[in-house]
Amino acid sequence: MTNLPTPHDPAKARFFIINVVRMGGVMFVVLGMLVATGRIWTEELGSGGKWVGYLLLVFGLVDTLILPLLLTRKWRTPK
């Protein structure tokens, strides 16, 4: 048997991209919680640190919950 190169499977690539987007969103959520509670970057951000943390938290939630749904709708196989 010969080892033939496997053809590029777009479904695998899309699955990988959707999961990377979800993991990035989770990282933004955790980072946003740490910044909003003042555990990191308190001196650098000053009094605006809480708002930066809340923005990171919201962007992370959008990346985790909404963006994968939009990507799956965009990449859905036409009927």
GICORHU-V725856 format. One record per pair of residues at least 12 apart in sequence whose C-alpha atoms are under 10 Angstrom apart, sorted by the first residue. I is the first residue (numbers start at 1). J is the second residue. D is the distance in whole Angstrom. If there is no record, write none. Layout:
i=I j=J d=D
i=I j=J d=D
This chain:
i=10 j=75 d=10
i=11 j=75 d=9
i=14 j=71 d=9
i=14 j=72 d=8
i=14 j=75 d=8
i=15 j=68 d=10
i=15 j=71 d=10
i=15 j=72 d=9
i=17 j=68 d=9
i=17 j=71 d=9
i=18 j=63 d=10
i=18 j=64 d=9
i=18 j=67 d=8
i=18 j=68 d=6
i=18 j=69 d=9
i=18 j=70 d=10
i=18 j=71 d=7
i=18 j=72 d=8
i=19 j=64 d=9
i=19 j=68 d=8
i=20 j=63 d=10
i=20 j=64 d=10
i=20 j=68 d=10
i=21 j=60 d=10
i=21 j=63 d=6
i=21 j=64 d=7
i=21 j=65 d=10
i=21 j=67 d=8
i=21 j=68 d=7
i=21 j=71 d=10
i=22 j=60 d=9
i=22 j=61 d=9
i=22 j=62 d=9
i=22 j=63 d=6
i=22 j=64 d=5
i=22 j=65 d=8
i=22 j=66 d=9
i=22 j=67 d=8
i=22 j=68 d=7
i=23 j=60 d=9
i=23 j=63 d=9
i=23 j=64 d=7
i=24 j=60 d=7
i=24 j=63 d=7
i=24 j=64 d=8
i=25 j=56 d=9
i=25 j=57 d=9
i=25 j=58 d=9
i=25 j=59 d=7
i=25 j=60 d=4
i=25 j=61 d=6
i=25 j=62 d=7
i=25 j=63 d=5
i=25 j=64 d=5
i=25 j=65 d=8
i=25 j=67 d=9
i=26 j=57 d=9
i=26 j=59 d=10
i=26 j=60 d=6
i=26 j=61 d=7
i=26 j=62 d=10
i=26 j=63 d=8
i=26 j=64 d=6
i=26 j=65 d=10
i=27 j=56 d=9
i=27 j=57 d=9
i=27 j=60 d=7
i=27 j=61 d=10
i=27 j=63 d=10
i=27 j=64 d=9
i=28 j=53 d=9
i=28 j=55 d=9
i=28 j=56 d=6
i=28 j=57 d=6
i=28 j=58 d=9
i=28 j=59 d=7
i=28 j=60 d=5
i=28 j=61 d=8
i=28 j=62 d=10
i=28 j=63 d=8
i=28 j=64 d=9
i=29 j=53 d=9
i=29 j=54 d=9
i=29 j=55 d=9
i=29 j=56 d=6
i=29 j=57 d=4
i=29 j=58 d=7
i=29 j=59 d=8
i=29 j=60 d=5
i=29 j=61 d=6
i=29 j=62 d=10
i=29 j=63 d=9
i=29 j=64 d=9
i=30 j=53 d=9
i=30 j=56 d=9
i=30 j=57 d=7
i=30 j=60 d=8
i=31 j=53 d=7
i=31 j=54 d=10
i=31 j=56 d=7
i=31 j=57 d=7
i=31 j=60 d=9
i=32 j=49 d=10
i=32 j=50 d=9
i=32 j=51 d=9
i=32 j=52 d=7
i=32 j=53 d=4
i=32 j=54 d=6
i=32 j=55 d=7
i=32 j=56 d=5
i=32 j=57 d=4
i=32 j=58 d=8
i=32 j=59 d=9
i=32 j=60 d=8
i=33 j=50 d=9
i=33 j=52 d=10
i=33 j=53 d=6
i=33 j=54 d=7
i=33 j=55 d=10
i=33 j=56 d=8
i=33 j=57 d=6
i=34 j=50 d=10
i=34 j=53 d=7
i=34 j=54 d=10
i=34 j=56 d=10
i=34 j=57 d=10
i=35 j=49 d=6
i=35 j=50 d=6
i=35 j=51 d=9
i=35 j=52 d=7
i=35 j=53 d=5
i=35 j=54 d=8
i=35 j=56 d=9
i=35 j=57 d=9
i=36 j=48 d=9
i=36 j=49 d=6
i=36 j=50 d=4
i=36 j=51 d=7
i=36 j=52 d=7
i=36 j=53 d=4
i=36 j=54 d=6
i=36 j=55 d=9
i=36 j=56 d=9
i=36 j=57 d=9
i=37 j=49 d=9
i=37 j=50 d=7
i=37 j=53 d=8
i=37 j=54 d=10
i=38 j=50 d=7
i=38 j=53 d=9
i=40 j=53 d=10
i=41 j=53 d=10
